[in-house]
Amino acid sequence: MDVKGTRDPRRWWILIVLCLSTLVLVVDSMALTVAVPVMTGEIGASAQETQWILDSYILVFAGLLLTSGSLGDRFGRRKVMLIGLLLFGAASLAATWCTNPGEVIAVRVAMGVGGALIMPSTLSILITVFDEDERGRAMAAWSSVSMLGLVGSPVLGGVLIEHFSWQSIFFINVPIVVLAIVAGLTLMPESRAPWQKPDPLGAVLSAVGMTALVWWIIELPQHGALGGRSTFTLVVALASLAGFVIWENVTKSPMVPLVLFKHRNFSGGSLSLALVQIGNGGLLLVLTQYLQFVLGYSPIKAGLAFLPLAITALLGNGVGVKLAAKYGNRWVIFAGMLVMVACFALLSTVSADSGFTVPAVSLGLLGLGAGLAMPAAVGALMGTIPEDKAGVGSALNDTIQQAGTALGIAILGSLLSSGFADRMPEQTPEEARHSIAGAVAGGDAGLIATAREAFTASMSTTFTVSAIGVAAAALLATLVMRDDRRKPDAAGRTPDAESRTPDAEGRTPNAEDRTPGAADRTAENQPEPVV
């Protein structure tokens, strides 16, 4: 069968819709970090309320990812994504009228629900629209837009805060959402899996388990692994997730095909990406503080300092696609992660008087390494997912990475704060002893110099741990993953790799059994291509 003949002619326009949908999540998350000091001051939020403003989103988002991926497979991925965009945009608009912390927390929860509906759908639609030959380029473009949003959002946030108000941080989401919805309705076909029975128990167990796990991770720096209520939270997380795994293995209609973990590329790719996210988790948090409190950069200048990361990531994405096609994903992932290890190793040498040269080179290496490794890793593992499980498979990958990111922020943040406090003199005031921001705010030149030395020393420790985590990810990916080299048949045709992907029950269908020919579709009985 001519695979190219079945390609949707609108696929590159569809990719633009997916990029816009992902961009709105990245822009909101990163721009908000710049707005938090001004916003919390104006609405009178306490330290605990500020923490809830930040954490409520990620708790809901992580808890609902698997359920929303399953909903997309059952009811339509475009439909679920558009509902998520509508909810996210409405909540963003509502945030512009918030006047107290409770209202902001409420809209952040609603945005978390919307984000959870959007994220799995974008990646699942991408892998169903693009075949194996073009998926690498599509994934690289999708990753490049995410990286640009990641780097550009703090700059955008700083400009909006400086010239307008903190409400503008939320309002900027609205036009992006409107554009994505209009484009989605006009350009994007619907796709869904064959109908199967819902799995409400699996949905509840996954939501409770992931929410409790992320909550436990978030509270690690404050309560420790088993201190205070952490023990109860951890027990709930482990019991729920264990129950989820058991149930998914015995039910006839599982929400999540755990058989995917038997595929080396899926298990190796997912776990290596989780380790990378643990290493990357605290990078922006740590470097942003270094730029602002050690080098004295403004928020806008600190955002612009991440440009080397964006530029080299775009370069890495482009080069990575060509190298993966020639040498296979596994070795591109390995090479990219080694470059990322070099970045963290270089950052571990930064001192208070290093200036910006070493961080700039390090960020360039990080962008290049991530540009090579991340799209290849995601593409390799997503290529193992059957099309009828694209939504929940994508959500499973997203969930593992979200847990890795949260764990990385918790671990590296805890290492940074404890290392900073240990290096500050005993007689230092409490606020200055536990925060470089507090030390700088005090205005004492001697204390500020000491705080900068203590911060960069503890920063060196966190980046050493990050280097170890990414090195472990590189080793894991190389040992576990395999390159699925496609060979032409006797007629010179190259079968689509997805035609050999095991389904939810571990069976391997033939391409002829999976993909209907053009003659099987008629305008009368199937106006939209349905996967």
C-alpha positions as CSV (number, residue, x, y, z in Angstrom):
1,M,0.0,0.0,0.0
2,D,1.2,3.5,-0.8
3,V,1.5,5.0,2.7
4,K,2.2,8.4,1.3
5,G,-1.1,8.3,-0.5
6,T,-3.0,8.2,2.8
7,R,-1.3,11.2,4.3
8,D,-3.6,14.0,5.3
9,P,-2.9,17.0,3.0
10,R,-3.6,19.4,5.9
11,R,-1.1,17.7,8.2
12,W,1.3,20.6,8.4
13,W,-1.5,23.0,9.2
14,I,-2.7,20.6,11.8
15,L,0.8,20.7,13.3
16,I,0.5,24.5,13.7
17,V,-2.7,24.0,15.7
18,L,-0.9,21.5,17.9
19,C,2.0,23.8,18.4
20,L,-0.4,26.7,19.4
21,S,-2.2,24.4,21.9
22,T,1.1,23.4,23.5
23,L,2.4,26.9,23.4
24,V,-0.4,28.3,25.5
25,L,0.5,25.9,28.4
26,V,4.2,26.7,28.3
27,V,3.6,30.5,28.1
28,D,1.2,30.5,31.0
29,S,3.5,28.4,33.2
30,M,6.7,30.3,32.7
31,A,5.3,33.8,32.5
32,L,3.5,33.3,35.8
33,T,6.8,32.7,37.6
34,V,7.8,36.3,36.8
35,A,4.4,37.7,37.9
36,V,4.2,35.9,41.2
37,P,6.0,38.5,43.4
38,V,3.8,41.4,42.0
39,M,0.6,39.4,41.9
40,T,0.8,38.0,45.4
41,G,1.7,41.4,46.8
42,E,-1.3,43.1,45.2
43,I,-3.9,40.4,46.3
44,G,-2.4,40.0,49.7
45,A,-1.4,36.3,49.5
46,S,0.4,34.7,52.3
47,A,3.4,32.4,51.7
48,Q,1.1,29.3,52.0
49,E,-1.5,30.8,49.6
50,T,1.3,31.7,47.1
51,Q,2.5,28.0,47.2
52,W,-1.1,26.9,46.6
53,I,-1.4,29.2,43.6
54,L,1.6,27.5,42.1
55,D,0.9,23.9,43.2
56,S,-2.8,23.7,42.6
57,Y,-2.3,23.7,38.8
58,I,0.3,20.9,38.8
59,L,-1.6,18.7,41.2
60,V,-4.8,18.8,39.1
61,F,-2.8,18.6,35.8
62,A,-0.8,15.5,36.9
63,G,-3.7,13.8,38.5
64,L,-6.0,14.0,35.4
65,L,-3.5,13.3,32.6
66,L,-4.1,9.6,32.2
67,T,-7.9,10.0,32.5
68,S,-8.0,12.8,29.9
69,G,-5.8,10.7,27.5
70,S,-8.3,7.9,27.8
71,L,-11.2,10.3,27.2
72,G,-9.5,11.5,24.0
73,D,-9.2,7.9,22.7
74,R,-12.8,7.1,23.4
75,F,-14.7,10.4,22.6
76,G,-12.4,12.1,20.1
77,R,-9.0,13.6,20.5
78,R,-9.8,16.9,18.7
79,K,-13.0,17.2,20.8
80,V,-11.2,16.7,24.1
81,M,-8.4,19.1,23.1
82,L,-10.9,21.8,22.0
83,I,-12.8,21.4,25.3
84,G,-9.6,21.8,27.2
85,L,-8.6,24.9,25.2
86,L,-12.1,26.4,25.9
87,L,-11.8,25.7,29.6
88,F,-8.2,27.0,29.8
89,G,-9.1,30.2,27.9
90,A,-12.2,30.8,30.0
91,A,-10.3,30.3,33.3
92,S,-7.5,32.6,32.0
93,L,-10.1,35.3,31.3
94,A,-11.7,34.8,34.7
95,A,-8.3,35.3,36.3
96,T,-8.1,38.9,35.1
97,W,-11.0,39.7,37.5
98,C,-9.6,37.9,40.6
99,T,-9.1,40.1,43.7
100,N,-8.1,37.6,46.3
101,P,-5.9,34.4,46.7
102,G,-8.9,32.0,46.9
103,E,-10.2,33.2,43.5
104,V,-6.8,32.8,41.9
105,I,-6.4,29.3,43.3
106,A,-9.8,28.4,41.9
107,V,-9.0,29.5,38.4
108,R,-5.6,27.8,38.6
109,V,-7.4,24.5,39.3
110,A,-9.7,25.1,36.3
111,M,-6.6,25.8,34.2
112,G,-5.1,22.6,35.4
113,V,-8.1,20.6,34.2
114,G,-8.0,22.4,30.9
115,G,-4.2,21.7,30.5
116,A,-4.7,18.1,31.3
117,L,-7.2,17.8,28.5
118,I,-5.0,19.6,26.1
119,M,-1.6,18.0,26.6
120,P,-2.1,14.3,25.8
121,S,-4.3,15.2,22.8
122,T,-1.7,17.3,21.1
123,L,0.9,14.5,21.0
124,S,-1.6,11.7,20.3
125,I,-3.0,13.7,17.3
126,L,0.6,14.3,16.1
127,I,1.4,10.6,16.0
128,T,-1.8,9.7,14.2
129,V,-1.5,12.4,11.6
130,F,2.1,11.9,10.7
131,D,3.6,8.6,9.6
132,E,7.0,7.2,10.6
133,D,8.8,9.0,7.7
134,E,7.6,12.5,8.7
135,R,7.1,12.1,12.5
136,G,10.6,13.1,13.3
137,R,10.4,16.4,11.6
138,A,6.9,17.1,13.1
139,M,8.2,16.2,16.6
140,A,11.2,18.5,16.1
141,A,9.0,21.4,15.1
142,W,6.6,20.7,18.0
143,S,9.6,20.6,20.4
144,S,11.1,23.8,18.9
145,V,7.9,25.8,19.6
146,S,7.8,24.5,23.1
147,M,11.4,25.5,23.7
148,L,10.8,29.0,22.2
149,G,7.8,29.4,24.6
150,L,9.9,28.2,27.5
151,V,12.6,30.7,26.8
152,G,10.5,33.6,25.6
153,S,7.8,33.4,28.3
154,P,9.9,35.0,31.1
155,V,10.8,37.9,28.8
156,L,7.2,38.3,27.7
157,G,6.1,38.1,31.4
158,G,8.6,40.8,32.4
159,V,7.5,43.1,29.6
160,L,3.8,42.6,30.5
161,I,4.4,43.2,34.2
162,E,6.6,46.3,33.6
163,H,4.1,48.0,31.2
164,F,0.7,46.6,32.2
165,S,-0.3,44.5,35.3
166,W,-0.2,40.9,36.6
167,Q,-3.6,40.3,35.0
168,S,-2.1,40.6,31.6
169,I,-0.1,37.4,32.2
170,F,-3.4,35.5,32.1
171,F,-5.1,37.6,29.5
172,I,-2.3,36.9,26.9
173,N,-3.5,33.3,26.9
174,V,-6.9,34.3,25.5
175,P,-6.0,35.3,21.9
176,I,-3.7,32.2,21.6
177,V,-6.6,30.0,22.7
178,V,-9.1,31.6,20.4
179,L,-6.7,31.2,17.4
180,A,-6.0,27.5,18.3
181,I,-9.8,26.8,18.7
182,V,-10.7,28.4,15.3
183,A,-7.8,26.6,13.6
184,G,-8.7,23.3,15.2
185,L,-12.3,23.5,14.1
186,T,-11.4,24.4,10.5
187,L,-8.3,22.4,9.8
188,M,-8.2,19.4,12.1
189,P,-10.0,16.1,11.5
190,E,-11.3,14.1,14.4
191,S,-9.6,10.9,15.4
192,R,-10.6,8.3,18.0
193,A,-10.1,4.6,18.9
194,P,-12.7,1.9,18.4
195,W,-15.2,2.1,21.2
196,Q,-14.6,0.0,24.4
197,K,-16.0,-0.1,27.9
198,P,-15.0,2.8,30.2
199,D,-12.7,2.1,33.2
200,P,-14.1,4.4,36.0
201,L,-12.2,2.5,38.8
202,G,-8.9,2.9,36.8
203,A,-9.6,6.6,36.3
204,V,-10.2,7.2,40.0
205,L,-7.2,5.1,41.2
206,S,-4.9,6.9,38.7
207,A,-6.1,10.4,39.6
208,V,-5.9,9.8,43.4
209,G,-2.5,8.1,43.1
210,M,-0.8,10.7,40.9
211,T,-2.2,13.6,42.8
212,A,-1.0,12.1,46.1
213,L,2.4,11.3,44.6
214,V,3.0,14.8,43.2
215,W,1.7,16.3,46.5
216,W,4.2,14.2,48.5
217,I,7.0,15.3,46.1
218,I,6.1,19.0,46.4
219,E,6.1,18.8,50.2
220,L,9.5,17.0,50.4
221,P,11.6,20.2,51.0
222,Q,9.3,21.3,53.9
223,H,8.3,18.0,55.6
224,G,10.8,15.5,54.4
225,A,10.0,12.0,53.0
226,L,8.2,10.8,56.1
227,G,7.7,13.8,58.3
228,G,4.4,15.3,59.3
229,R,1.6,14.4,56.9
230,S,4.0,13.1,54.3
231,T,3.7,9.5,55.5
232,F,0.0,9.5,55.0
233,T,0.3,11.1,51.6
234,L,2.9,8.6,50.5
235,V,0.8,5.7,51.7
236,V,-2.2,6.9,49.8
237,A,-0.1,7.4,46.7
238,L,1.5,4.0,46.8
239,A,-1.7,2.1,47.7
240,S,-3.7,3.9,44.9
241,L,-1.0,3.4,42.2
242,A,-0.5,-0.3,43.3
243,G,-4.2,-0.8,43.1
244,F,-4.2,0.8,39.7
245,V,-1.5,-1.4,38.3
246,I,-3.3,-4.6,39.7
247,W,-6.7,-3.5,38.4
248,E,-5.3,-2.6,34.9
249,N,-3.8,-6.1,34.6
250,V,-7.0,-7.9,35.5
251,T,-9.8,-5.9,33.9
252,K,-11.0,-6.8,30.5
253,S,-11.1,-3.1,29.4
254,P,-8.0,-1.4,30.9
255,M,-7.7,2.4,30.6
256,V,-4.0,2.2,30.3
257,P,-2.2,-0.6,28.2
258,L,0.5,-1.4,30.7
259,V,1.7,-4.0,28.2
260,L,3.5,-1.0,26.5
261,F,6.2,-1.3,29.2
262,K,7.1,-4.6,27.7
263,H,8.3,-2.8,24.7
264,R,12.0,-1.8,25.2
265,N,11.7,1.6,23.4
266,F,8.7,2.6,25.5
267,S,10.0,1.6,28.9
268,G,13.6,2.8,28.1
269,G,12.4,6.0,26.6
270,S,10.0,6.8,29.3
271,L,12.4,6.1,32.2
272,S,15.3,7.9,30.6
273,L,13.1,11.0,29.9
274,A,12.0,10.9,33.6
275,L,15.6,10.9,34.7
276,V,16.4,13.8,32.3
277,Q,13.5,15.7,33.7
278,I,14.7,15.1,37.3
279,G,18.1,16.6,36.2
280,N,16.4,19.5,34.3
281,G,13.7,20.1,36.9
282,G,15.5,22.7,38.9
283,L,17.6,24.3,36.2
284,L,15.4,27.3,35.4
285,L,14.6,27.8,39.0
286,V,18.3,27.8,40.1
287,L,19.7,29.7,37.1
288,T,17.0,32.4,37.3
289,Q,18.0,33.1,40.9
290,Y,21.7,33.1,40.0
291,L,21.1,35.6,37.2
292,Q,18.9,37.9,39.3
293,F,20.5,37.7,42.8
294,V,24.1,36.9,42.0
295,L,24.6,38.8,38.7
296,G,21.9,41.4,39.5
297,Y,19.9,41.0,36.2
298,S,16.4,42.4,35.9
299,P,13.6,39.8,35.1
300,I,13.6,40.8,31.4
301,K,17.4,40.6,31.1
302,A,17.3,37.2,33.0
303,G,14.8,36.0,30.4
304,L,16.9,37.2,27.5
305,A,19.9,35.3,29.0
306,F,18.3,32.1,28.0
307,L,18.4,32.9,24.3
308,P,21.5,30.6,23.8
309,L,19.3,27.7,24.9
310,A,16.6,28.5,22.4
311,I,19.0,29.1,19.5
312,T,21.0,25.9,19.9
313,A,17.8,23.9,20.7
314,L,16.5,24.8,17.2
315,L,19.8,23.8,15.7
316,G,19.8,20.5,17.6
317,N,16.2,19.7,16.5
318,G,17.1,20.2,12.9
319,V,20.3,18.2,13.0
320,G,18.8,15.5,15.2
321,V,16.1,14.6,12.7
322,K,18.8,14.0,10.0
323,L,21.1,12.0,12.3
324,A,18.2,9.9,13.6
325,A,17.2,9.0,10.1
326,K,20.8,7.9,9.3
327,Y,22.0,6.3,12.5
328,G,18.8,5.6,14.5
329,N,17.2,7.2,17.5
330,R,19.2,5.4,20.2
331,W,22.6,6.9,19.3
332,V,21.2,10.4,18.7
333,I,19.6,10.2,22.2
334,F,22.9,9.0,23.7
335,A,24.9,11.8,22.0
336,G,22.4,14.5,23.0
337,M,22.3,13.4,26.6
338,L,26.1,13.4,26.8
339,V,26.1,17.0,25.6
340,M,23.6,17.7,28.3
341,V,25.9,16.1,30.9
342,A,28.7,18.4,29.7
343,C,26.3,21.4,30.3
344,F,25.6,20.4,33.9
345,A,29.3,19.6,34.5
346,L,30.3,23.0,33.3
347,L,27.6,24.7,35.4
348,S,28.9,23.0,38.5
349,T,32.1,25.1,38.1
350,V,30.3,28.4,38.3
351,S,31.4,30.7,41.2
352,A,30.1,34.1,42.4
353,D,32.6,35.9,40.2
354,S,32.2,33.8,37.0
355,G,29.9,36.2,35.3
356,F,27.7,35.1,32.5
357,T,30.2,33.5,30.1
358,V,30.2,30.0,31.6
359,P,26.4,29.9,32.0
360,A,25.9,31.1,28.5
361,V,28.1,28.4,27.1
362,S,26.4,25.8,29.3
363,L,22.9,26.9,28.2
364,G,24.1,26.6,24.6
365,L,25.2,23.0,25.3
366,L,21.9,22.2,27.1
367,G,19.9,23.5,24.1
368,L,22.0,21.5,21.6
369,G,21.8,18.3,23.7
370,A,18.1,18.6,24.4
371,G,17.4,19.4,20.8
372,L,19.1,16.2,19.7
373,A,17.9,13.9,22.5
374,M,14.4,14.8,23.5
375,P,12.5,14.7,20.1
376,A,14.3,11.4,19.3
377,A,13.4,9.9,22.6
378,V,9.8,11.0,22.5
379,G,9.5,9.9,18.8
380,A,11.0,6.5,19.6
381,L,8.7,5.7,22.5
382,M,5.6,7.2,20.8
383,G,6.3,5.0,17.8
384,T,5.6,1.9,19.9
385,I,2.1,3.0,20.8
386,P,-0.9,1.6,18.9
387,E,-3.0,4.2,17.2
388,D,-6.1,3.1,19.1
389,K,-4.2,3.9,22.4
390,A,-2.4,7.1,21.2
391,G,-4.2,9.4,23.7
392,V,-3.6,7.4,26.8
393,G,-0.2,6.3,25.7
394,S,0.8,9.9,25.2
395,A,-0.7,10.7,28.6
396,L,1.3,7.9,30.2
397,N,4.5,9.4,28.8
398,D,3.5,12.9,29.9
399,T,2.7,11.7,33.4
400,I,6.0,10.0,33.8
401,Q,7.8,13.2,32.7
402,Q,5.7,15.4,35.0
403,A,6.5,13.2,37.9
404,G,10.2,13.4,37.0
405,T,10.0,17.2,36.7
406,A,8.2,17.6,40.1
407,L,10.7,15.2,41.7
408,G,13.6,17.1,40.2
409,I,12.3,20.5,41.5
410,A,11.8,19.0,44.9
411,I,15.1,17.3,45.2
412,L,17.3,20.0,43.6
413,G,15.3,22.8,45.4
414,S,15.9,21.0,48.7
415,L,19.6,20.5,48.0
416,L,19.9,24.1,47.0
417,S,18.1,25.6,50.1
418,S,19.8,23.2,52.6
419,G,23.2,23.7,51.1
420,F,22.7,27.5,51.1
421,A,21.6,27.5,54.8
422,D,24.6,25.3,55.8
423,R,27.1,27.7,54.3
424,M,25.6,30.8,55.8
425,P,27.0,32.0,59.2
426,E,25.1,30.9,62.3
427,Q,24.3,34.5,63.4
428,T,22.6,35.3,60.1
429,P,19.0,36.4,60.4
430,E,16.6,33.6,59.7
431,E,15.1,34.9,56.5
432,A,18.5,35.7,55.0
433,R,19.9,32.3,56.1
434,H,17.3,30.3,54.1
435,S,16.9,32.5,51.0
436,I,19.3,34.5,48.9
437,A,16.4,36.8,48.1
438,G,16.1,37.6,51.8
439,A,19.9,38.2,52.1
440,V,19.9,40.5,49.1
441,A,16.8,42.4,50.4
442,G,18.6,43.1,53.7
443,G,21.0,45.5,51.9
444,D,24.1,44.6,53.9
445,A,27.1,44.4,51.5
446,G,29.0,41.9,53.5
447,L,26.0,39.6,54.0
448,I,25.1,39.9,50.3
449,A,28.7,38.8,49.3
450,T,28.5,35.9,51.7
451,A,25.1,34.9,50.4
452,R,26.3,34.9,46.8
453,E,29.3,32.7,47.6
454,A,27.0,30.3,49.6
455,F,24.4,30.2,46.8
456,T,26.9,29.4,44.0
457,A,28.6,26.7,46.1
458,S,25.3,25.0,46.8
459,M,24.3,25.5,43.1
460,S,27.4,23.6,42.1
461,T,26.2,20.6,44.2
462,T,22.7,20.6,42.6
463,F,24.2,20.7,39.1
464,T,26.5,17.8,39.9
465,V,23.5,15.8,40.9
466,S,21.8,16.8,37.7
467,A,24.8,15.7,35.7
468,I,24.7,12.3,37.4
469,G,20.9,11.9,36.6
470,V,21.3,12.8,32.9
471,A,24.3,10.4,32.6
472,A,22.2,7.6,34.1
473,A,19.5,8.5,31.6
474,A,22.0,8.3,28.7
475,L,23.2,4.9,29.9
476,L,19.7,3.5,30.4
477,A,18.5,4.7,26.9
478,T,21.5,3.1,25.2
479,L,21.3,-0.2,27.0
480,V,17.5,-0.7,26.9
481,M,16.3,1.0,23.7
482,R,16.6,-0.5,20.2
483,D,16.5,1.1,16.8
484,D,13.6,-0.4,14.8
485,R,15.3,-0.5,11.4
486,R,12.7,-0.9,8.7
487,K,13.7,-3.1,5.7
488,P,12.0,-2.9,2.2
489,D,10.1,-6.0,1.1
490,A,10.7,-7.9,-2.1
491,A,8.7,-5.2,-4.0
492,G,11.0,-2.5,-2.6
493,R,8.3,-1.1,-0.3
494,T,9.1,0.0,3.2
495,P,6.4,-1.0,5.7
496,D,5.2,1.6,8.2
497,A,6.8,0.9,11.6
498,E,3.4,1.4,13.3
499,S,2.0,-1.6,11.3
500,R,4.2,-3.8,13.5
501,T,3.3,-2.1,16.7
502,P,1.8,-4.4,19.3
503,D,-1.8,-3.6,20.3
504,A,-3.2,-3.3,23.9
505,E,-3.2,-7.1,24.1
506,G,0.3,-7.5,22.8
507,R,-0.7,-8.7,19.3
508,T,1.1,-7.5,16.2
509,P,-1.3,-6.7,13.3
510,N,-0.3,-6.4,9.7
511,A,-0.4,-3.1,7.9
512,E,-3.2,-4.4,5.7
513,D,-5.3,-5.2,8.7
514,R,-4.8,-1.8,10.3
515,T,-5.1,0.9,7.7
516,P,-8.1,1.1,5.3
517,G,-7.4,2.0,1.8
518,A,-8.7,5.1,0.2
519,A,-11.4,3.2,-1.5
520,D,-12.7,2.1,1.9
521,R,-13.5,5.7,2.9
522,T,-16.5,7.4,1.3
523,A,-17.7,10.9,1.7
524,E,-21.1,9.6,2.6
525,N,-20.2,7.3,5.5
526,Q,-17.0,8.9,6.8
527,P,-16.7,12.6,6.2
528,E,-13.7,12.9,8.6
529,P,-10.8,10.4,8.8
530,V,-11.3,8.5,12.1
531,V,-8.4,6.5,13.5
